[in-house]
Amino acid sequence: MTLHLTALNGTTVELPADALPSFKTAFKGQVLTPDDPAFDATRKVWNATIDRRPGLVARCTGTADVIEAVRFAKKHGLLSSVRGGGHNIAGLAVCEGGLMIDLSLLRGVWVDPARRVAQAQAGCTLGDLDRETQVHGLAAVLGFVSATGIAGLTVGGGFGYLTRKHGWTCDTLVSMDVVTAAGELVRASESENTDLFWALRGGSGNFGIVTSFEYRLFTVGPEIVGGAIAWRGEDAKAVLEAFRKFSAEAPRELTSVAVLRRAPPAPWLPKEVHGQPICAIFVCHSGKVEDGEALLAPLRRFGAPVADIVARRPYTQMQSLLDATQPKGRRYYWKSHYLPGIDGRMIDLAAEHAAHIRSPHSAILMFQIQGALNEQPAGHSPAGNRDAAFVLNIAGSWENAADDEANIAWARACFEATRGCSTGGTYVNFLTEEEGRDRVQAAYSAADLQRLAAIKRRVDPDNLFQHTKSIAG
């Protein structure tokens, strides 16, 4: 079988006749070609706007398979990409014509409750890790949608309901097992391969393939107080002003997220508001439940809510509360800013652009993150942006390709209008497919970007790991 694949330099190369059989012999997992029945299902990722077709998919069953795949890509000079959860907005998991190294089968989790650490393989989703750690009343600092992969989330920074108290996800890493561009397995930690450890805490997938993460864990749950409260869209400005004041006074155990969108046909929302503009606040209090109930009482009394599902609930349930808003197979386009805070101008712009949302699935979200991450010094990790208090995400989501132009235009217009409210920084995990080097640079400080580039030149001089939001020149 003759195979033509995309090379690192973008040209097409023909593999030697014995290359694929030799690779399959050394590789324990499946090696899929485009004519294999499972190929299409494997290459498809969460965001349906991503429709790239790799030339080969290597479905790894363990670290040894990852090493074989990297060595194969290096030997033949192939463009490669790495799939963990496949949830990245830019579809970085899938390269066009090259080798997709698929880690999604690697989903083992081992919890050490005495040390309060968990080791998780790189194919795990947030839900996999939460499920195992909550057995012990512990949790890692993870994101908001349980189907998200831990790998991309973590190496790009990572934030969620526990970030205010404990920092970026990557700030809580103890160690990582990494397959380098040379096809070697190394451990990265505060005492081993320290530059690599620093770079992978926010520098994304530029430096190697992490096959296993070791996280510090924190006492959370199993029961917390959380949920959502919704008001009619006509009250959005008043609700956002209340959100601004409420979030500014909240202790770090309490995180809130403001959402402006049309009401979905969810059972917790009354039928009369389905399809109508709403403003909702999602809340999670991870401390004592009695404290959470007392702290949330004033917000629950504000105005005239149309729905309130704040309650004592399992933390794992809270972690999946937003899952229905992010199903696999929709078309997604995001734009985002870091915000230093929320002021009247930001409130006015959010309400204005929410009124012009084109799709019933799109939303404007403001994630509260200020707290522990702001206390680390500059340069602590590349994730940086330690002047940020909120993440603004303008989340376009729709069903049909014919509606691409209108929905993308809406997101871009809102992004440009709110640029003056931002810190100037951006979250690398929220960068879309077309965003280039200027936006990648906005994710890092100048000093951190220079250090990242130096580490990149040393550990991956041939830029093997380039199918990322690359920091290479």
C-alpha positions as CSV (number, residue, x, y, z in Angstrom):
1,M,0.0,0.0,0.0
2,T,1.4,3.4,-1.0
3,L,0.8,6.2,1.4
4,H,1.3,9.9,0.8
5,L,1.4,12.0,3.9
6,T,2.0,15.7,4.8
7,A,5.5,16.5,5.8
8,L,6.6,19.0,8.4
9,N,7.4,21.5,5.7
10,G,3.9,21.2,4.2
11,T,4.9,19.1,1.2
12,T,3.7,15.6,0.5
13,V,6.0,12.7,1.0
14,E,5.6,9.1,-0.1
15,L,6.4,6.6,2.7
16,P,8.7,3.7,1.8
17,A,6.8,0.5,1.1
18,D,8.0,-1.2,4.4
19,A,7.3,1.9,6.6
20,L,3.7,1.2,7.5
21,P,4.1,-2.6,8.0
22,S,7.1,-2.0,10.3
23,F,5.2,0.7,12.3
24,K,2.2,-1.6,12.7
25,T,4.4,-4.4,14.0
26,A,6.0,-2.1,16.6
27,F,2.7,-0.5,17.6
28,K,0.4,-2.3,19.9
29,G,-2.7,-0.2,19.2
30,Q,-4.6,0.4,16.0
31,V,-3.1,2.2,13.0
32,L,-5.9,3.5,10.9
33,T,-5.7,4.5,7.3
34,P,-8.5,6.5,5.5
35,D,-10.1,3.3,4.1
36,D,-10.5,1.8,7.6
37,P,-14.2,1.7,8.7
38,A,-13.3,3.4,12.1
39,F,-11.3,6.2,10.5
40,D,-14.0,8.8,10.1
41,A,-15.4,8.4,13.5
42,T,-11.9,8.6,15.0
43,R,-10.8,11.7,13.2
44,K,-13.9,13.8,14.0
45,V,-13.7,16.1,17.0
46,W,-16.1,18.1,19.1
47,N,-16.2,21.2,16.9
48,A,-17.9,20.3,13.6
49,T,-16.3,23.2,11.8
50,I,-13.1,21.2,11.9
51,D,-13.1,18.8,9.0
52,R,-9.4,17.9,8.5
53,R,-8.4,14.4,7.4
54,P,-5.1,13.0,8.6
55,G,-3.2,10.5,6.5
56,L,-2.9,8.1,9.4
57,V,-4.3,7.7,12.9
58,A,-2.3,5.9,15.6
59,R,-4.6,4.9,18.5
60,C,-2.2,4.5,21.4
61,T,-2.8,1.9,24.1
62,G,0.1,3.1,26.4
63,T,3.2,5.2,26.6
64,A,5.2,2.8,24.6
65,D,2.8,3.4,21.6
66,V,3.2,7.1,22.0
67,I,7.0,6.7,21.8
68,E,6.7,4.6,18.7
69,A,4.4,7.1,17.0
70,V,6.7,10.0,17.8
71,R,9.7,8.1,16.5
72,F,7.8,7.2,13.3
73,A,6.8,10.8,12.7
74,K,10.4,12.0,13.4
75,K,12.0,9.4,11.1
76,H,9.8,10.2,8.2
77,G,9.5,14.0,8.8
78,L,5.8,13.9,9.2
79,L,3.4,16.6,10.3
80,S,1.7,15.2,13.4
81,S,-1.0,16.2,15.8
82,V,-2.1,14.9,19.2
83,R,-5.6,14.1,20.3
84,G,-6.5,13.9,24.0
85,G,-10.2,14.7,24.6
86,G,-10.6,16.4,21.1
87,H,-12.4,19.3,22.7
88,N,-10.1,22.2,21.6
89,I,-12.0,25.0,19.8
90,A,-9.3,25.2,17.0
91,G,-9.3,21.4,16.4
92,L,-5.6,21.1,17.1
93,A,-6.1,17.3,17.6
94,V,-6.4,16.8,13.8
95,C,-3.8,17.6,11.2
96,E,-4.4,17.6,7.5
97,G,-2.7,14.7,5.8
98,G,-0.3,13.9,8.6
99,L,-0.2,11.5,11.6
100,M,-2.8,12.0,14.3
101,I,-1.5,10.5,17.5
102,D,-4.6,9.5,19.4
103,L,-4.4,9.3,23.2
104,S,-8.1,9.0,23.9
105,L,-7.9,5.4,25.0
106,L,-5.5,6.3,27.8
107,R,-8.0,6.9,30.6
108,G,-6.5,5.4,33.8
109,V,-6.7,7.4,37.1
110,W,-4.9,6.5,40.3
111,V,-5.7,8.5,43.5
112,D,-3.4,8.6,46.6
113,P,-5.7,10.1,49.2
114,A,-2.9,10.1,51.8
115,R,-0.7,12.3,49.7
116,R,-3.7,14.1,48.2
117,V,-2.5,13.6,44.6
118,A,-3.9,11.9,41.5
119,Q,-2.2,10.5,38.5
120,A,-4.2,10.6,35.3
121,Q,-3.4,9.5,31.8
122,A,-3.6,12.0,29.0
123,G,-6.8,10.6,27.4
124,C,-8.9,11.3,30.5
125,T,-11.7,13.7,30.5
126,L,-12.5,16.0,33.4
127,G,-15.3,13.7,34.3
128,D,-13.0,10.7,34.5
129,L,-10.8,12.5,37.0
130,D,-13.6,14.0,39.0
131,R,-15.3,10.7,39.4
132,E,-12.3,9.0,40.9
133,T,-11.1,11.8,43.1
134,Q,-14.6,12.4,44.5
135,V,-14.7,8.9,45.9
136,H,-12.2,10.4,48.5
137,G,-13.9,13.8,48.9
138,L,-11.1,15.3,46.9
139,A,-10.9,17.2,43.6
140,A,-8.4,18.6,41.1
141,V,-8.7,22.1,39.7
142,L,-10.4,21.5,36.4
143,G,-12.7,23.1,33.9
144,F,-16.5,23.5,33.4
145,V,-17.5,20.8,30.9
146,S,-16.9,17.2,31.9
147,A,-16.2,15.9,28.3
148,T,-13.2,18.2,28.0
149,G,-9.8,16.4,27.9
150,I,-7.5,17.0,30.9
151,A,-4.4,17.2,28.7
152,G,-5.2,20.2,26.5
153,L,-6.9,22.0,29.4
154,T,-3.8,21.6,31.6
155,V,-0.9,22.4,29.3
156,G,-2.8,25.5,28.1
157,G,-3.5,26.8,31.7
158,G,-6.9,25.6,32.8
159,F,-9.5,27.2,35.0
160,G,-12.8,26.3,36.6
161,Y,-14.8,26.6,39.8
162,L,-11.8,25.9,42.0
163,T,-9.5,28.4,40.3
164,R,-10.3,31.3,42.6
165,K,-9.0,29.4,45.6
166,H,-6.1,27.4,44.0
167,G,-5.0,29.0,40.8
168,W,-4.7,27.8,37.3
169,T,-5.0,24.1,36.7
170,C,-1.3,24.0,35.7
171,D,-0.3,25.7,39.0
172,T,-1.4,22.6,40.8
173,L,0.7,20.1,38.8
174,V,3.2,18.0,40.7
175,S,4.8,16.2,37.8
176,M,4.3,15.0,34.2
177,D,5.5,12.1,32.1
178,V,6.5,13.5,28.7
179,V,7.5,11.9,25.4
180,T,10.0,14.3,23.8
181,A,10.6,15.0,20.2
182,A,13.5,12.6,20.4
183,G,11.1,9.8,21.3
184,E,12.3,9.6,24.9
185,L,10.3,9.4,28.0
186,V,11.2,11.9,30.7
187,R,9.7,13.1,34.0
188,A,9.2,16.8,34.4
189,S,8.7,18.3,37.8
190,E,10.1,21.0,40.1
191,S,13.2,18.9,40.6
192,E,13.6,17.1,37.2
193,N,13.7,18.7,33.8
194,T,12.6,22.0,35.4
195,D,12.6,24.1,32.2
196,L,10.3,21.6,30.5
197,F,8.1,21.5,33.6
198,W,7.8,25.3,33.5
199,A,7.1,25.4,29.8
200,L,4.3,22.8,29.9
201,R,2.4,24.7,32.5
202,G,0.7,27.0,30.0
203,G,2.9,26.8,27.0
204,S,0.5,24.3,25.3
205,G,1.7,21.3,23.3
206,N,4.8,22.8,21.9
207,F,7.4,20.8,23.9
208,G,6.4,17.2,23.9
209,I,3.5,14.8,24.5
210,V,2.4,14.5,28.1
211,T,1.2,11.0,28.7
212,S,0.5,11.3,32.4
213,F,-0.3,14.2,34.8
214,E,0.1,14.2,38.6
215,Y,-2.2,16.8,40.2
216,R,-2.4,18.1,43.7
217,L,-5.9,17.5,45.1
218,F,-8.0,19.6,47.5
219,T,-10.9,18.8,49.9
220,V,-14.1,19.4,48.0
221,G,-17.6,17.9,48.4
222,P,-18.8,15.3,47.8
223,E,-21.7,17.7,48.4
224,I,-21.5,21.4,47.5
225,V,-23.9,24.2,47.0
226,G,-24.3,25.2,43.4
227,G,-26.6,25.6,40.4
228,A,-28.0,28.4,38.4
229,I,-30.4,31.3,38.7
230,A,-32.0,32.9,35.6
231,W,-33.7,36.2,34.9
232,R,-35.4,37.6,31.8
233,G,-33.1,39.2,29.2
234,E,-34.7,42.6,29.7
235,D,-33.2,42.6,33.2
236,A,-29.7,41.8,32.0
237,K,-28.0,45.1,32.9
238,A,-29.4,45.0,36.4
239,V,-28.4,41.4,36.9
240,L,-24.9,42.0,35.6
241,E,-24.5,44.9,37.9
242,A,-25.6,42.7,40.8
243,F,-23.2,40.0,39.5
244,R,-20.4,42.6,39.5
245,K,-21.0,43.5,43.1
246,F,-21.7,40.0,44.3
247,S,-18.6,38.5,42.7
248,A,-16.4,41.3,44.1
249,E,-17.4,40.5,47.7
250,A,-17.5,36.7,47.4
251,P,-15.0,34.5,49.3
252,R,-12.7,32.3,47.2
253,E,-14.8,29.2,47.9
254,L,-17.5,30.8,45.8
255,T,-17.2,31.2,42.0
256,S,-19.8,32.6,39.7
257,V,-20.3,32.7,35.9
258,A,-22.6,35.1,34.1
259,V,-24.3,33.9,30.9
260,L,-26.3,35.8,28.4
261,R,-28.2,33.8,25.8
262,R,-31.6,32.7,24.6
263,A,-33.2,30.2,27.0
264,P,-32.7,26.6,25.9
265,P,-35.6,24.1,26.2
266,A,-34.1,22.9,29.4
267,P,-36.5,21.3,32.0
268,W,-35.3,23.7,34.7
269,L,-36.5,26.7,32.7
270,P,-40.2,27.5,32.4
271,K,-41.6,26.9,28.9
272,E,-42.7,30.5,28.5
273,V,-39.1,31.7,28.4
274,H,-37.8,29.0,26.0
275,G,-36.2,30.8,23.1
276,Q,-36.3,34.1,24.8
277,P,-33.3,36.2,26.0
278,I,-32.2,35.4,29.5
279,C,-29.4,36.3,31.9
280,A,-28.2,33.5,34.1
281,I,-25.6,33.2,36.9
282,F,-24.1,29.8,37.6
283,V,-22.6,29.5,41.1
284,C,-20.5,26.9,42.9
285,H,-19.6,27.1,46.6
286,S,-17.0,24.5,47.4
287,G,-16.7,25.2,51.2
288,K,-19.1,24.3,54.0
289,V,-22.6,23.9,52.6
290,E,-24.2,26.0,55.3
291,D,-21.9,28.9,54.5
292,G,-22.7,28.5,50.8
293,E,-26.4,28.7,51.4
294,A,-26.1,31.8,53.5
295,L,-23.8,33.5,51.0
296,L,-26.1,32.8,48.0
297,A,-29.3,33.8,49.7
298,P,-29.0,37.5,48.7
299,L,-28.4,36.7,45.0
300,R,-31.3,34.3,45.0
301,R,-33.6,37.1,46.3
302,F,-32.4,39.6,43.7
303,G,-35.0,40.9,41.2
304,A,-37.6,38.5,39.8
305,P,-35.8,35.2,38.7
306,V,-37.7,33.0,36.3
307,A,-35.8,29.9,37.6
308,D,-33.6,28.9,40.5
309,I,-31.9,25.5,40.8
310,V,-29.3,26.4,43.4
311,A,-29.2,23.5,45.8
312,R,-27.0,21.1,47.7
313,R,-25.8,18.7,45.0
314,P,-22.9,16.4,44.3
315,Y,-19.8,18.2,43.1
316,T,-19.6,15.8,40.1
317,Q,-23.1,17.0,39.1
318,M,-22.0,20.6,39.3
319,Q,-19.1,19.8,37.1
320,S,-21.4,18.5,34.3
321,L,-24.1,21.2,34.6
322,L,-23.0,23.0,31.5
323,D,-22.4,19.8,29.4
324,A,-25.7,20.2,27.5
325,T,-24.5,23.5,26.1
326,Q,-21.5,21.9,24.5
327,P,-22.6,18.8,22.6
328,K,-20.1,17.2,20.2
329,G,-21.0,17.8,16.5
330,R,-22.2,21.4,16.6
331,R,-20.3,24.2,14.9
332,Y,-18.4,26.4,17.3
333,Y,-16.5,29.7,17.0
334,W,-15.1,31.5,20.0
335,K,-13.5,34.8,20.7
336,S,-12.2,35.8,24.1
337,H,-10.5,38.4,26.3
338,Y,-9.2,38.5,29.9
339,L,-10.9,41.3,31.8
340,P,-9.4,43.2,34.7
341,G,-12.9,43.6,36.1
342,I,-16.4,44.3,35.1
343,D,-17.5,47.9,34.7
344,G,-20.5,49.7,33.3
345,R,-19.1,49.8,29.8
346,M,-18.6,46.0,29.7
347,I,-22.1,45.5,31.1
348,D,-23.6,47.7,28.4
349,L,-21.7,46.0,25.6
350,A,-22.6,42.5,26.8
351,A,-26.3,43.4,26.9
352,E,-26.1,45.1,23.5
353,H,-24.4,42.2,21.7
354,A,-26.5,39.5,23.5
355,A,-29.6,41.1,22.0
356,H,-28.1,40.4,18.5
357,I,-27.2,36.7,19.1
358,R,-27.8,34.9,15.8
359,S,-28.2,31.3,17.1
360,P,-30.2,29.9,20.0
361,H,-27.1,28.1,21.1
362,S,-24.6,31.0,21.3
363,A,-23.8,32.8,24.5
364,I,-21.7,35.5,26.1
365,L,-20.0,34.2,29.3
366,M,-18.0,35.9,32.0
367,F,-16.1,33.5,34.2
368,Q,-14.9,34.7,37.5
369,I,-11.2,33.7,38.2
370,Q,-9.6,36.3,40.4
371,G,-8.0,35.1,43.6
372,A,-5.0,32.7,44.0
373,L,-3.7,33.1,40.5
374,N,-3.2,36.8,41.0
375,E,-0.9,36.2,43.9
376,Q,1.8,34.3,42.0
377,P,4.7,36.3,40.7
378,A,5.2,37.1,37.0
379,G,7.0,34.3,35.3
380,H,5.7,31.6,37.8
381,S,4.3,29.8,34.7
382,P,3.7,30.7,31.1
383,A,-0.1,30.7,31.7
384,G,0.6,34.1,33.3
385,N,-2.0,36.8,32.8
386,R,-2.1,37.2,36.6
387,D,-3.8,40.6,36.2
388,A,-7.0,38.9,35.1
389,A,-10.2,38.8,37.1
390,F,-12.6,37.4,34.6
391,V,-12.5,35.5,31.3
392,L,-14.9,36.8,28.7
393,N,-15.9,34.1,26.2
394,I,-18.0,35.0,23.2
395,A,-19.2,31.5,22.3
396,G,-20.7,31.1,18.9
397,S,-22.6,27.8,18.5
398,W,-24.9,26.7,15.7
399,E,-26.0,23.7,13.7
400,N,-25.6,24.4,9.9
401,A,-22.7,25.3,7.8
402,A,-24.9,27.7,5.9
403,D,-25.0,29.9,9.0
404,D,-21.2,30.0,9.5
405,E,-20.7,33.6,8.2
406,A,-23.5,35.2,10.2
407,N,-22.5,33.5,13.5
408,I,-18.8,34.2,13.1
409,A,-19.5,37.8,12.2
410,W,-21.5,38.2,15.4
411,A,-18.7,36.8,17.6
412,R,-16.1,39.0,15.9
413,A,-18.2,42.1,16.3
414,C,-18.7,41.5,20.0
415,F,-15.0,40.8,20.4
416,E,-13.9,44.0,18.7
417,A,-16.4,46.1,20.6
418,T,-15.2,44.7,24.0
419,R,-11.5,44.9,23.2
420,G,-11.1,48.2,25.1
421,C,-12.5,46.5,28.2
422,S,-9.8,43.8,28.2
423,T,-6.3,43.4,29.8
424,G,-4.9,42.9,26.4
425,G,-4.2,39.2,27.2
426,T,-5.9,36.1,26.0
427,Y,-6.4,32.5,27.0
428,V,-4.5,30.2,24.6
429,N,-7.0,27.4,24.9
430,F,-9.8,29.6,23.5
431,L,-7.9,30.7,20.4
432,T,-9.7,29.7,17.2
433,E,-8.3,28.1,14.1
434,E,-7.4,31.2,12.2
435,E,-5.9,33.3,15.0
436,G,-2.2,33.7,14.4
437,R,1.0,34.7,16.0
438,D,-0.1,38.1,17.3
439,R,-2.9,36.4,19.4
440,V,-0.5,33.6,20.6
441,Q,1.8,36.4,21.8
442,A,-1.1,38.0,23.6
443,A,-1.4,34.8,25.7
444,Y,2.1,35.3,27.2
445,S,4.3,38.1,28.6
446,A,7.2,39.1,26.4
447,A,9.7,37.6,28.8
448,D,7.8,34.3,29.1
449,L,7.5,34.1,25.3
450,Q,11.2,34.6,24.9
451,R,11.9,31.9,27.5
452,L,9.4,29.5,25.8
453,A,11.0,30.0,22.5
454,A,14.5,29.2,23.9
455,I,13.2,26.0,25.5
456,K,11.4,25.1,22.3
457,R,14.7,25.4,20.3
458,R,16.4,23.1,22.7
459,V,13.8,20.4,23.2
460,D,12.3,20.4,19.7
461,P,14.7,21.9,17.3
462,D,13.0,20.5,14.2
463,N,9.6,21.8,15.4
464,L,8.0,18.3,15.3
465,F,5.3,19.5,17.6
466,Q,4.1,22.4,15.5
467,H,0.4,21.5,15.2
468,T,-0.3,23.7,18.2
469,K,-0.7,27.4,18.9
470,S,3.0,27.4,18.2
471,I,5.5,29.6,19.9
472,A,8.2,28.8,17.3
473,G,9.4,31.8,15.2
